[in-house]
Amino acid sequence: MGRAGVSSWAGYPFWLDLAAKMHTTFSREERDYDKDLSSQLLKEDKYSELFEKMRLANQPRYLTFLSGQFRPQHISGVYKRFIRTLCKLPNVCIVTTNVDELLEHSLPEHVTVQRSDIERLPQLLHQRIPFICKLHGSASSVESMVFSTRDYESIQRNDVYLDAVRTIFSNATVLFLGYGLRDEYVFQSLQTCSTGRPLFGTGPHFIVTSEERTDLPSIVRRIQYEAEAADHRDALQILEIIADFTPSQTAQTAHEHEEEEEEEAETTSCPQSLYYIADLIFPGTWTTSQTVRLDPIAEGRPCQAIIGEGYVNGEIELYNYSALHDIVVGLLCFDIVCVSIDHLARVHDLLGSEAFWIFVESGSLRLVIPPPTTSVMFPDDQSPIGDLGMFTHVSNNRSSIEFSPISIPERIRKQILPIKGKEYEAERLFQLLESSVFDVSEADLWESTVRKTHGALINPSIRHMLGVSSGTPMNTIPRWLSFPILRLAKVISTGIICKHIQASSTRMIYGSEKLASAAFSTAEGKEWTDDVASYVLTGQFNSDVGSIILKEPSLLLEILRFRESSEGESFRREILQRLAADDGSQIVTAINSGLSQALPVSVLQRARNQFSGLFVHRDTSSVLTPVVWGDLRNSDTRIARWRKRSRTLLDEESRRQKLGPYDECPCGSGEKLKFCCQAALS
């Protein structure tokens, strides 16, 4: 159900603006118009009484003025976005108090119902025929418009009209969009429906509002948003979310919930602690993204995809980082260390073959098959907007065009080659490694990553952090924001992996740990945390043993001996208990103590200070939420660099399209570029 808030997106006036404009005209030109009383009514927002005064002063002028304010207008970009969203909703019925005729012109396949034939509504609802019901008339029939006191009194005396309104509330769920729910007869109809069906009830109904409302009927639930634009176009995001939420997704979510409950029942009894290393950087130069052209297999147009997080040198600033240090801390503090199968070869080389296979055989080191890689898909290489998609590792039979996922044995054997003469022993170890893999590559988990990334982008704090304008439509990824959003997707994917394997801790780098607060609450299905400040900085590790062990690999055996000792087992239990108790400062102290027990003091004295610490969530309601280890220096500065690069890409796109600051933003919001994506990235 919509009102003037929706019409304002097309340039039509709000009631306040319309009333003020007409009041000025009548005060100046009508001698019989009571200016003082009318000014008071305007101040008190008593618009229907004010319009009645104007009507009494000069009805022809009053009706002519009203009809002139609602003539057909050029459809703005924001209103086009509204219509596009409505078209995604199957069999949607629209009830509006707006008198302009843009809706019926934009949706000609909908049946238009006027007040004169409103008795048709029950039949149309029963037959599920989409309609647009004009409760307050249309501008083309000026006498039918409802503005003044006598107009409201007329419809409130019309039993057929009121019965039709109650039929809607009794038999359908209504979303009030751009409508304050302040018309007394609508309010009373809702309450009548609520008391008239005490057994089964009605609704529920929902109102999209930026206000705190305590006066709503019990069957109306509030969906609140932050109003950043004067015309409240922010409310459109709610409608876009509804349009993209299909019944199949609902069923899948319920199915996932059942599976998650089963997993929790199976795994909560397991006392082992898991540490998932989400990111590893190795010495040298590497590529973090690719832009590829995808040729259609059947008929169709080729499209383009951006894959990977796309980091460049200016965005990465690591202090005394050592991949080996992360692995060593994991082996020391946790029962199981997990790494992505994509890092297999490098972890093998970093630990050395002997130590690597010792840790695998002891069950201390396991591989994770992550979900398919999230990507941004564009219709072509010139399109400024796309949406999230997926890529996965596949192989194909050269004799056909059919593709199939690369098997786990293939992926292992492509990265590690046995020494000649050791093939039999290598095969045994490969099979052992395969049997211990955590496979998180199922399609439903990928779909969950995409859905939850879209969900995370609802959060105003995440949109602000990444530089996503509040006007950018939901499920639209602007080309210049591809990399920040893919980084968010990577963090959410990490959260899903941690939940799936029941990890108690994870390690992130690059600055993406800054997103962990909101992203992990998304992956866990919890309420949003306020901001990244909900994670507390609790300390620093006092050593970086990675560089030392690179020079003295035999020290890894000291770690192994400590792991197998009773002191090592007690130490890992203590770490797990500290994590469950959310006692971050003592965790850091304990890890420093554990390092000193496992390694000679001389080694620790040679090690540099490691600028790494722990983000611990304050909410202790669930021990399944993993704590996040990350680089604690200049996280805000790193995210700011992401926005700076996105602004550069936006400027390049604007020059390519020859767009000025007051042209429509290419993100599809319908707003001016200066006040949309340029402002978000300033």
C-alpha positions as CSV (number, residue, x, y, z in Angstrom):
1,M,0.0,0.0,0.0
2,G,1.6,3.3,-1.1
3,R,1.0,7.0,-0.6
4,A,2.7,10.3,-1.3
5,G,6.1,9.0,-0.2
6,V,6.1,6.9,-3.3
7,S,4.8,9.6,-5.6
8,S,7.5,11.9,-4.4
9,W,10.1,9.6,-6.1
10,A,8.4,10.8,-9.4
11,G,8.6,14.5,-8.4
12,Y,5.0,14.9,-7.1
13,P,4.6,16.9,-3.9
14,F,4.3,15.7,-0.4
15,W,1.1,16.8,1.4
16,L,3.0,19.4,3.4
17,D,4.5,21.0,0.3
18,L,1.2,20.8,-1.6
19,A,-0.8,22.3,1.3
20,A,1.8,25.1,1.9
21,K,1.8,26.0,-1.8
22,M,-2.0,26.1,-2.1
23,H,-2.2,28.0,1.2
24,T,0.1,30.7,-0.2
25,T,-2.0,31.1,-3.3
26,F,-5.4,31.2,-1.5
27,S,-4.1,33.6,1.1
28,R,-3.0,36.0,-1.7
29,E,-6.0,35.7,-4.1
30,E,-9.1,34.6,-2.1
31,R,-10.8,37.2,0.1
32,D,-13.1,34.7,1.7
33,Y,-10.2,32.5,2.7
34,D,-9.6,32.5,6.5
35,K,-5.8,33.0,6.5
36,D,-5.2,33.0,10.2
37,L,-7.2,29.8,11.0
38,S,-5.7,28.1,7.9
39,S,-2.2,29.1,8.9
40,Q,-2.8,27.4,12.3
41,L,-4.2,24.3,10.6
42,L,-1.0,24.1,8.5
43,K,1.2,24.4,11.5
44,E,-0.7,21.6,13.2
45,D,-0.5,19.3,10.2
46,K,-4.3,19.2,9.9
47,Y,-4.2,19.0,6.1
48,S,-7.7,17.7,5.4
49,E,-9.3,20.5,7.4
50,L,-7.0,23.0,5.6
51,F,-8.1,21.6,2.2
52,E,-11.7,22.0,3.3
53,K,-11.2,25.7,4.0
54,M,-9.7,26.1,0.5
55,R,-12.6,24.2,-1.0
56,L,-15.2,26.4,0.7
57,A,-13.4,29.6,-0.4
58,N,-13.3,28.7,-4.1
59,Q,-14.1,25.1,-5.2
60,P,-13.3,25.6,-8.9
61,R,-9.9,27.1,-8.1
62,Y,-9.3,24.3,-5.5
63,L,-10.0,21.5,-7.9
64,T,-8.1,23.1,-10.8
65,F,-5.1,23.7,-8.6
66,L,-5.1,20.0,-7.4
67,S,-5.5,18.5,-10.9
68,G,-2.7,20.8,-12.1
69,Q,-0.3,19.4,-9.5
70,F,-0.7,15.8,-10.6
71,R,-0.3,16.0,-14.3
72,P,1.8,13.3,-16.0
73,Q,5.5,13.9,-15.5
74,H,8.8,12.5,-16.7
75,I,9.6,9.3,-14.8
76,S,12.7,9.7,-12.7
77,G,15.4,7.1,-12.2
78,V,14.3,6.4,-8.6
79,Y,10.7,5.8,-9.7
80,K,11.9,3.5,-12.6
81,R,13.8,1.5,-10.0
82,F,10.6,1.3,-7.9
83,I,8.7,0.0,-11.0
84,R,11.4,-2.5,-11.8
85,T,11.2,-3.9,-8.3
86,L,7.4,-4.2,-8.4
87,C,7.7,-6.2,-11.7
88,K,9.8,-8.8,-9.9
89,L,7.0,-9.5,-7.5
90,P,4.7,-12.2,-8.8
91,N,0.9,-11.4,-8.7
92,V,1.4,-8.3,-6.7
93,C,-1.7,-6.3,-5.9
94,I,-1.2,-2.6,-5.2
95,V,-3.5,-0.4,-3.1
96,T,-2.6,3.3,-3.2
97,T,-4.0,6.6,-1.9
98,N,-1.9,8.5,-4.5
99,V,-4.0,10.3,-7.1
100,D,-1.4,10.6,-9.8
101,E,-1.6,8.0,-12.6
102,L,2.0,6.9,-13.0
103,L,1.4,3.5,-11.5
104,E,-1.3,2.4,-13.9
105,H,0.6,3.8,-16.9
106,S,3.8,2.0,-15.8
107,L,2.0,-1.3,-15.1
108,P,-0.6,-1.6,-17.8
109,E,-1.1,-5.3,-17.3
110,H,-2.6,-4.6,-13.9
111,V,-6.3,-4.1,-13.6
112,T,-7.1,-0.6,-12.4
113,V,-9.9,-0.4,-9.7
114,Q,-11.5,2.9,-8.9
115,R,-13.7,3.8,-6.0
116,S,-16.7,3.5,-8.3
117,D,-16.1,-0.2,-8.8
118,I,-14.3,-1.1,-5.6
119,E,-16.7,-4.0,-5.0
120,R,-14.6,-6.0,-7.5
121,L,-11.8,-6.3,-5.1
122,P,-12.8,-9.5,-3.3
123,Q,-13.2,-11.4,-6.6
124,L,-9.9,-10.1,-7.9
125,L,-8.1,-11.2,-4.7
126,H,-9.7,-14.6,-4.9
127,Q,-8.7,-15.1,-8.5
128,R,-5.2,-13.7,-7.8
129,I,-5.4,-11.2,-10.6
130,P,-2.9,-8.3,-10.1
131,F,-4.6,-4.9,-9.7
132,I,-4.0,-1.3,-8.7
133,C,-6.8,0.0,-6.4
134,K,-7.1,3.8,-6.3
135,L,-8.6,4.3,-2.8
136,H,-8.4,8.1,-3.1
137,G,-9.3,8.6,-6.7
138,S,-7.4,9.8,-9.8
139,A,-6.2,13.1,-11.1
140,S,-8.1,12.5,-14.4
141,S,-11.3,12.5,-12.4
142,V,-10.8,15.4,-10.1
143,E,-14.1,15.0,-8.3
144,S,-13.1,11.5,-7.1
145,M,-9.9,12.7,-5.3
146,V,-9.9,12.6,-1.5
147,F,-8.2,15.5,0.2
148,S,-10.7,17.5,2.2
149,T,-12.7,16.8,5.3
150,R,-15.9,16.2,3.3
151,D,-14.1,13.7,1.1
152,Y,-13.0,11.6,4.1
153,E,-16.4,11.8,5.6
154,S,-17.9,10.6,2.4
155,I,-15.8,7.4,2.2
156,Q,-16.2,6.7,5.9
157,R,-20.0,6.6,5.3
158,N,-19.6,4.3,2.3
159,D,-20.1,0.7,3.7
160,V,-19.2,-0.9,0.4
161,Y,-15.9,1.0,0.3
162,L,-15.1,0.1,4.0
163,D,-16.0,-3.5,3.4
164,A,-13.6,-3.7,0.5
165,V,-10.8,-2.2,2.6
166,R,-11.4,-4.7,5.4
167,T,-11.5,-7.5,2.8
168,I,-7.9,-6.6,1.8
169,F,-6.7,-6.6,5.4
170,S,-8.5,-9.9,6.2
171,N,-7.3,-11.9,3.2
172,A,-3.9,-10.6,2.3
173,T,-0.6,-9.5,3.9
174,V,-0.1,-5.7,3.3
175,L,3.2,-3.9,3.1
176,F,2.7,-0.2,3.8
177,L,5.4,1.6,1.8
178,G,5.7,5.4,1.7
179,Y,2.5,5.5,3.8
180,G,2.4,6.7,7.4
181,L,-0.7,4.7,8.3
182,R,-2.4,7.8,9.8
183,D,-5.8,7.8,7.9
184,E,-8.3,7.1,10.7
185,Y,-10.5,4.9,8.6
186,V,-7.6,2.7,7.6
187,F,-6.4,2.5,11.2
188,Q,-9.9,1.6,12.4
189,S,-10.3,-1.0,9.6
190,L,-7.1,-2.8,10.7
191,Q,-8.3,-2.9,14.3
192,T,-11.7,-4.1,13.3
193,C,-10.2,-7.0,11.3
194,S,-7.9,-7.9,14.2
195,T,-10.9,-8.2,16.7
196,G,-13.3,-9.7,14.1
197,R,-11.2,-12.9,13.6
198,P,-10.0,-13.8,17.1
199,L,-9.4,-17.4,16.3
200,F,-7.1,-17.3,13.3
201,G,-6.4,-13.5,13.2
202,T,-5.3,-11.5,10.2
203,G,-2.1,-10.4,8.6
204,P,0.5,-9.9,9.8
205,H,0.9,-6.6,8.0
206,F,4.1,-4.6,7.8
207,I,4.9,-0.9,7.7
208,V,8.2,0.3,6.3
209,T,9.1,3.4,8.3
210,S,12.0,5.5,9.6
211,E,10.0,6.5,12.7
212,E,9.6,5.0,16.1
213,R,5.9,4.0,16.2
214,T,4.2,2.8,19.4
215,D,0.6,3.5,18.3
216,L,0.4,0.7,15.7
217,P,-2.2,-2.0,15.9
218,S,-0.9,-5.3,17.1
219,I,-1.2,-7.0,13.7
220,V,1.1,-4.3,12.1
221,R,4.9,-4.9,12.4
222,R,7.5,-2.3,11.9
223,I,10.4,-2.5,9.4
224,Q,12.6,0.4,10.3
225,Y,15.2,2.0,8.0
226,E,17.6,4.9,8.3
227,A,16.3,7.9,6.2
228,E,19.3,9.5,4.5
229,A,17.4,11.1,1.6
230,A,14.7,13.7,2.0
231,D,12.2,11.7,-0.1
232,H,12.9,8.5,1.9
233,R,14.0,6.5,-1.2
234,D,16.0,4.4,1.3
235,A,12.8,2.5,1.9
236,L,13.2,1.0,-1.6
237,Q,15.9,-1.3,-0.4
238,I,13.3,-3.1,1.8
239,L,11.1,-3.7,-1.3
240,E,14.1,-4.9,-3.3
241,I,15.0,-7.4,-0.6
242,I,11.4,-8.8,-0.6
243,A,11.4,-9.0,-4.4
244,D,14.6,-11.1,-4.3
245,F,13.4,-13.5,-1.5
246,T,11.7,-16.4,-3.2
247,P,9.8,-19.4,-1.7
248,S,12.6,-21.7,-2.8
249,Q,15.1,-19.7,-0.7
250,T,12.8,-19.9,2.2
251,A,12.6,-23.7,1.9
252,Q,16.3,-23.9,1.5
253,T,16.9,-21.8,4.6
254,A,14.7,-24.0,6.7
255,H,16.5,-27.1,5.3
256,E,19.9,-25.5,6.1
257,H,18.7,-24.7,9.6
258,E,17.8,-28.4,10.1
259,E,21.2,-29.5,8.8
260,E,22.9,-26.9,11.1
261,E,21.1,-28.2,14.1
262,E,22.1,-31.8,13.2
263,E,25.7,-30.6,12.8
264,E,25.7,-28.9,16.1
265,A,24.3,-32.0,17.8
266,E,27.1,-34.1,16.3
267,T,30.0,-31.7,16.9
268,T,29.3,-29.9,20.2
269,S,30.3,-33.0,22.0
270,C,33.7,-33.0,20.2
271,P,36.3,-31.4,22.6
272,Q,38.9,-30.7,19.9
273,S,39.8,-27.1,19.0
274,L,40.1,-26.1,15.3
275,Y,42.1,-23.1,13.9
276,Y,41.3,-22.1,10.3
277,I,43.9,-20.0,8.5
278,A,41.8,-18.1,6.0
279,D,44.6,-16.2,4.4
280,L,48.3,-17.0,3.8
281,I,50.8,-14.9,2.0
282,F,54.0,-16.3,0.7
283,P,57.2,-14.5,-0.4
284,G,57.2,-13.2,-4.0
285,T,54.7,-11.7,-6.4
286,W,51.2,-13.0,-6.9
287,T,48.0,-12.2,-8.6
288,T,44.8,-11.7,-6.5
289,S,42.2,-11.3,-9.3
290,Q,41.3,-12.1,-12.9
291,T,38.9,-10.6,-15.4
292,V,37.7,-13.2,-17.8
293,R,35.4,-13.3,-20.8
294,L,32.9,-16.1,-20.8
295,D,31.7,-17.5,-24.1
296,P,28.2,-19.0,-24.0
297,I,28.0,-22.7,-24.5
298,A,24.6,-22.4,-26.2
299,E,23.0,-19.4,-27.9
300,G,23.5,-16.2,-26.1
301,R,25.9,-13.3,-25.6
302,P,29.3,-13.6,-24.0
303,C,29.6,-12.1,-20.5
304,Q,32.4,-10.9,-18.3
305,A,33.4,-12.0,-14.8
306,I,35.8,-10.5,-12.1
307,I,37.2,-13.2,-9.9
308,G,39.3,-12.7,-6.7
309,E,39.7,-9.9,-4.2
310,G,42.0,-7.8,-6.5
311,Y,44.5,-6.4,-4.0
312,V,47.2,-4.2,-5.2
313,N,50.4,-3.1,-3.6
314,G,49.0,0.2,-2.3
315,E,46.3,-1.6,-0.4
316,I,48.4,-4.2,1.4
317,E,50.6,-3.2,4.3
318,L,51.8,-6.2,6.4
319,Y,54.0,-5.7,9.5
320,N,56.5,-8.5,10.2
321,Y,54.1,-10.9,8.6
322,S,55.1,-14.6,8.4
323,A,52.8,-17.3,7.1
324,L,54.9,-19.9,9.0
325,H,54.4,-18.0,12.2
326,D,50.6,-18.3,11.8
327,I,50.9,-22.0,11.1
328,V,53.2,-22.5,14.1
329,V,50.9,-20.6,16.5
330,G,48.0,-22.8,15.2
331,L,49.9,-26.0,15.8
332,L,50.9,-24.9,19.2
333,C,47.6,-23.6,20.5
334,F,45.0,-25.8,18.7
335,D,44.3,-29.5,18.2
336,I,43.8,-29.1,14.5
337,V,45.0,-26.5,12.0
338,C,43.1,-26.2,8.8
339,V,44.2,-24.6,5.5
340,S,42.6,-24.3,2.1
341,I,43.5,-27.0,-0.4
342,D,44.6,-24.1,-2.6
343,H,47.5,-23.5,-0.3
344,L,48.5,-27.1,-0.1
345,A,51.8,-27.0,-2.1
346,R,53.0,-23.9,-0.4
347,V,52.3,-25.1,3.2
348,H,54.0,-28.4,2.2
349,D,57.1,-26.5,1.1
350,L,57.0,-24.1,4.1
351,L,56.9,-26.9,6.7
352,G,59.1,-29.2,4.7
353,S,58.0,-32.6,3.5
354,E,59.0,-34.5,6.7
355,A,57.3,-32.2,9.2
356,F,54.3,-31.7,6.9
357,W,53.5,-35.4,6.7
358,I,54.1,-35.9,10.4
359,F,51.5,-33.3,11.3
360,V,49.1,-34.9,8.7
361,E,49.5,-38.4,10.1
362,S,49.0,-37.1,13.7
363,G,45.7,-35.4,12.6
364,S,47.1,-32.0,13.5
365,L,46.9,-30.6,9.9
366,R,43.9,-30.9,7.7
367,L,42.7,-29.4,4.4
368,V,39.5,-27.5,3.7
369,I,37.7,-27.6,0.3
370,P,36.2,-24.1,0.3
371,P,33.0,-23.1,-1.4
372,P,33.2,-22.1,-5.1
373,T,34.9,-18.7,-5.6
374,T,32.5,-15.8,-5.5
375,S,32.7,-13.5,-8.6
376,V,31.0,-10.5,-10.0
377,M,29.2,-11.2,-13.3
378,F,28.6,-8.5,-15.9
379,P,26.4,-8.8,-19.1
380,D,29.3,-7.5,-21.1
381,D,32.7,-5.8,-20.7
382,Q,31.1,-2.3,-20.9
383,S,28.3,-2.8,-18.4
384,P,28.7,-0.6,-15.2
385,I,26.7,-3.0,-13.0
386,G,26.6,-6.7,-12.4
387,D,25.7,-9.2,-9.7
388,L,27.4,-11.9,-7.7
389,G,28.0,-15.3,-9.3
390,M,30.4,-18.2,-8.8
391,F,33.4,-20.0,-10.2
392,T,34.6,-23.5,-9.3
393,H,37.5,-25.7,-10.4
394,V,36.4,-28.0,-13.2
395,S,37.9,-30.3,-15.7
396,N,36.6,-31.4,-19.1
397,N,36.7,-34.4,-21.3
398,R,38.5,-33.3,-24.5
399,S,36.1,-35.4,-26.5
400,S,33.1,-33.4,-25.3
401,I,32.1,-30.0,-24.0
402,E,30.9,-31.4,-20.7
403,F,32.6,-30.1,-17.5
404,S,32.8,-31.7,-14.1
405,P,34.3,-30.5,-10.8
406,I,37.9,-31.4,-10.2
407,S,38.1,-34.2,-7.7
408,I,39.9,-33.9,-4.4
409,P,42.5,-36.6,-5.4
410,E,43.2,-34.6,-8.6
411,R,43.6,-31.3,-6.7
412,I,46.1,-32.9,-4.3
413,R,48.1,-34.7,-6.9
414,K,48.4,-31.6,-9.1
415,Q,50.1,-29.8,-6.2
416,I,52.4,-32.4,-4.7
417,L,54.4,-34.8,-6.9
418,P,56.0,-38.0,-5.3
419,I,59.7,-38.5,-5.5
420,K,60.6,-41.2,-8.0
421,G,60.7,-44.6,-6.3
422,K,58.5,-43.4,-3.5
423,E,55.2,-43.5,-5.3
424,Y,53.7,-46.3,-3.2
425,E,54.4,-44.5,0.1
426,A,53.2,-41.2,-1.4
427,E,49.9,-42.8,-2.5
428,R,49.3,-43.9,1.1
429,L,49.9,-40.4,2.4
430,F,47.7,-38.9,-0.3
431,Q,44.8,-41.2,0.7
432,L,45.3,-40.3,4.3
433,L,45.2,-36.6,3.4
434,E,42.1,-37.1,1.3
435,S,40.3,-38.9,4.1
436,S,40.8,-36.0,6.5
437,V,39.5,-33.3,4.2
438,F,36.7,-30.9,5.3
439,D,34.6,-30.5,2.2
440,V,32.7,-27.2,2.2
441,S,32.2,-27.0,-1.5
442,E,28.5,-27.9,-1.7
443,A,26.4,-25.8,-4.0
444,D,24.0,-24.8,-1.2
445,L,26.9,-23.3,0.8
446,W,27.9,-21.2,-2.2
447,E,24.3,-20.0,-2.5
448,S,24.4,-19.2,1.2
449,T,27.6,-17.1,0.6
450,V,26.0,-15.1,-2.1
451,R,22.7,-14.6,-0.2
452,K,24.5,-13.6,3.0
453,T,26.8,-11.2,1.2
454,H,23.7,-9.5,-0.3
455,G,22.2,-9.5,3.2
456,A,25.4,-8.0,4.7
457,L,25.1,-5.1,2.2
458,I,21.8,-4.1,3.9
459,N,23.8,-3.1,6.9
460,P,24.4,0.7,6.7
461,S,27.7,0.4,8.6
462,I,29.1,-2.1,6.0
463,R,27.8,0.0,3.1
464,H,29.5,3.1,4.6
465,M,32.7,1.1,5.3
466,L,32.9,-0.1,1.7
467,G,31.7,3.1,0.1
468,V,28.4,1.7,-1.2
469,S,25.8,4.4,-1.7
470,S,22.5,4.1,0.2
471,G,20.8,4.6,-3.1
472,T,22.5,1.7,-4.9
473,P,19.8,-1.0,-5.6
474,M,20.0,-4.2,-3.7
475,N,21.6,-7.1,-5.6
476,T,23.4,-4.6,-7.9
477,I,27.2,-4.6,-7.8
478,P,28.7,-1.5,-9.4
479,R,31.9,-2.3,-11.4
480,W,34.0,0.1,-9.3
481,L,32.9,-1.6,-6.1
482,S,33.6,-5.2,-7.3
483,F,36.7,-5.8,-5.3
484,P,35.5,-4.5,-1.9
485,I,32.3,-6.5,-2.2
486,L,34.3,-9.6,-3.3
487,R,36.5,-9.1,-0.2
488,L,33.3,-9.0,2.0
489,A,32.1,-12.2,0.3
490,K,35.5,-13.8,1.1
491,V,35.1,-12.9,4.8
492,I,31.5,-14.2,4.9
493,S,32.7,-17.4,3.1
494,T,35.3,-17.7,5.9
495,G,32.6,-17.4,8.5
496,I,30.5,-20.1,6.8
497,I,33.6,-22.4,6.6
498,C,34.3,-21.8,10.3
499,K,30.7,-22.7,11.2
500,H,30.7,-25.8,9.0
501,I,34.0,-27.2,10.4
502,Q,33.2,-25.9,13.9
503,A,36.4,-23.8,14.1
504,S,37.0,-22.0,17.3
505,S,39.4,-19.5,15.8
506,T,40.4,-18.1,12.4
507,R,43.2,-15.9,11.1
508,M,42.6,-13.1,8.5
509,I,44.9,-10.5,7.0
510,Y,44.8,-7.8,4.3
511,G,42.6,-5.6,6.5
512,S,39.5,-7.8,5.8
513,E,39.4,-8.7,9.5
514,K,37.8,-5.2,10.0
515,L,34.7,-6.6,8.4
516,A,34.6,-9.7,10.6
517,S,32.2,-8.2,13.1
518,A,29.2,-7.7,10.8
519,A,30.2,-10.5,8.4
520,F,30.5,-13.2,11.0
521,S,27.2,-12.2,12.6
522,T,25.7,-12.6,9.1
523,A,27.3,-16.1,8.7
524,E,26.0,-17.1,12.1
525,G,22.5,-15.7,11.4
526,K,22.7,-13.4,14.5
527,E,21.6,-9.8,14.9
528,W,23.9,-7.1,13.5
529,T,26.6,-6.0,15.9
530,D,26.7,-2.2,16.3
531,D,30.1,-1.8,14.6
532,V,33.6,-3.1,14.6
533,A,34.1,-1.6,18.1
534,S,32.1,-4.6,19.4
535,Y,35.4,-6.5,19.0
536,V,38.0,-5.6,21.7
537,L,41.7,-5.3,21.2
538,T,43.3,-7.5,23.8
539,G,47.0,-7.5,23.2
540,Q,49.9,-8.5,21.0
541,F,51.9,-11.6,20.5
542,N,55.5,-11.0,21.6
543,S,57.2,-13.2,19.0
544,D,57.5,-14.0,15.4
545,V,59.0,-17.4,15.2
546,G,58.3,-18.0,11.5
547,S,61.5,-16.3,10.3
548,I,63.6,-18.2,12.8
549,I,62.1,-21.6,11.9
550,L,62.8,-21.0,8.3
551,K,66.4,-20.9,9.2
552,E,66.2,-23.7,11.7
553,P,63.5,-26.2,10.5
554,S,64.4,-28.7,13.2
555,L,62.6,-26.4,15.6
556,L,59.3,-27.7,14.2
557,L,60.1,-31.0,15.9
558,E,60.2,-29.1,19.2
559,I,56.7,-27.9,18.5
560,L,55.7,-31.5,17.7
561,R,57.2,-32.8,21.0
562,F,55.4,-30.1,23.0
563,R,52.1,-31.0,21.3
564,E,52.4,-34.6,22.3
565,S,53.3,-33.9,25.9
566,S,50.8,-33.6,28.7
567,E,51.8,-30.0,29.1
568,G,50.9,-29.3,25.5
569,E,47.5,-31.0,25.8
570,S,46.7,-29.1,28.9
571,F,47.8,-25.9,27.2
572,R,45.5,-26.5,24.3
573,R,42.6,-27.2,26.7
574,E,43.3,-23.9,28.5
575,I,43.3,-22.0,25.2
576,L,39.9,-23.5,24.2
577,Q,38.5,-22.7,27.7
578,R,39.7,-19.1,27.4
579,L,38.1,-18.8,24.0
580,A,34.8,-20.1,25.3
581,A,35.0,-17.6,28.2
582,D,35.9,-14.7,25.9
583,D,38.9,-13.9,28.0
584,G,41.1,-12.4,25.2
585,S,43.8,-10.8,27.3
586,Q,44.6,-14.1,29.1
587,I,44.6,-15.9,25.7
588,V,47.4,-13.7,24.5
589,T,49.3,-14.2,27.8
590,A,48.8,-17.9,27.6
591,I,50.0,-18.1,24.0
592,N,53.2,-16.2,24.8
593,S,53.7,-18.5,27.7
594,G,53.1,-21.6,25.5
595,L,55.7,-20.4,23.0
596,S,58.2,-20.0,25.8
597,Q,57.5,-23.6,26.9
598,A,57.7,-25.1,23.4
599,L,60.8,-23.2,22.1
600,P,64.1,-22.3,23.6
601,V,64.3,-18.8,25.2
602,S,67.2,-17.9,22.9
603,V,64.9,-18.4,19.9
604,L,62.2,-16.1,21.3
605,Q,64.7,-13.5,22.2
606,R,65.8,-13.4,18.5
607,A,62.2,-13.1,17.3
608,R,60.8,-9.7,16.4
609,N,57.6,-8.3,17.9
610,Q,54.6,-9.6,15.9
611,F,51.9,-6.9,15.3
612,S,49.0,-9.2,15.5
613,G,46.3,-9.6,18.0
614,L,42.8,-10.9,18.8
615,F,39.4,-9.5,18.0
616,V,37.1,-11.2,20.6
617,H,33.3,-10.8,20.3
618,R,31.7,-9.6,23.5
619,D,28.6,-11.8,23.0
620,T,29.3,-15.0,24.8
621,S,26.0,-16.6,24.0
622,S,27.5,-19.1,21.5
623,V,31.0,-20.7,21.6
624,L,30.5,-21.5,17.9
625,T,31.3,-18.0,16.9
626,P,35.0,-18.1,16.1
627,V,37.3,-15.4,17.4
628,V,39.3,-13.6,14.7
629,W,43.0,-13.0,14.7
630,G,44.2,-10.1,12.6
631,D,46.7,-7.3,12.1
632,L,45.6,-4.6,14.5
633,R,47.5,-1.7,13.0
634,N,45.8,0.9,10.7
635,S,42.7,-1.2,9.9
636,D,40.7,2.0,9.2
637,T,43.5,3.3,6.9
638,R,43.4,0.1,4.9
639,I,39.7,0.2,4.4
640,A,40.0,3.9,3.4
641,R,42.5,2.8,0.7
642,W,39.8,0.4,-0.7
643,R,37.4,3.3,-1.0
644,K,40.1,5.6,-2.6
645,R,40.7,3.0,-5.3
646,S,37.0,2.5,-5.9
647,R,36.6,6.3,-6.3
648,T,39.4,6.2,-9.0
649,L,37.6,3.4,-10.8
650,L,34.3,5.3,-10.6
651,D,35.9,8.4,-12.0
652,E,37.3,6.4,-14.9
653,E,33.8,5.0,-15.6
654,S,32.3,8.5,-15.4
655,R,34.8,9.7,-18.0
656,R,34.1,6.7,-20.2
657,Q,30.4,7.5,-20.2
658,K,31.0,11.3,-20.3
659,L,28.9,11.7,-17.1
660,G,28.9,15.0,-15.1
661,P,28.2,15.2,-11.4
662,Y,24.5,16.0,-12.0
663,D,23.9,13.2,-14.5
664,E,22.2,10.0,-13.3
665,C,24.5,7.8,-11.3
666,P,25.5,4.7,-13.4
667,C,24.8,2.4,-10.4
668,G,21.1,2.5,-11.2
669,S,19.9,4.3,-8.1
670,G,18.2,7.1,-10.1
671,E,20.0,9.7,-8.1
672,K,22.5,12.3,-9.3
673,L,26.1,11.0,-9.5
674,K,27.3,13.7,-7.1
675,F,24.9,12.7,-4.4
676,C,25.1,9.0,-4.9
677,C,28.3,7.0,-5.5
678,Q,30.6,10.0,-5.6
679,A,29.4,11.1,-2.1
680,A,29.7,7.6,-0.7
681,L,33.3,7.4,-1.9
682,S,34.3,10.9,-0.8
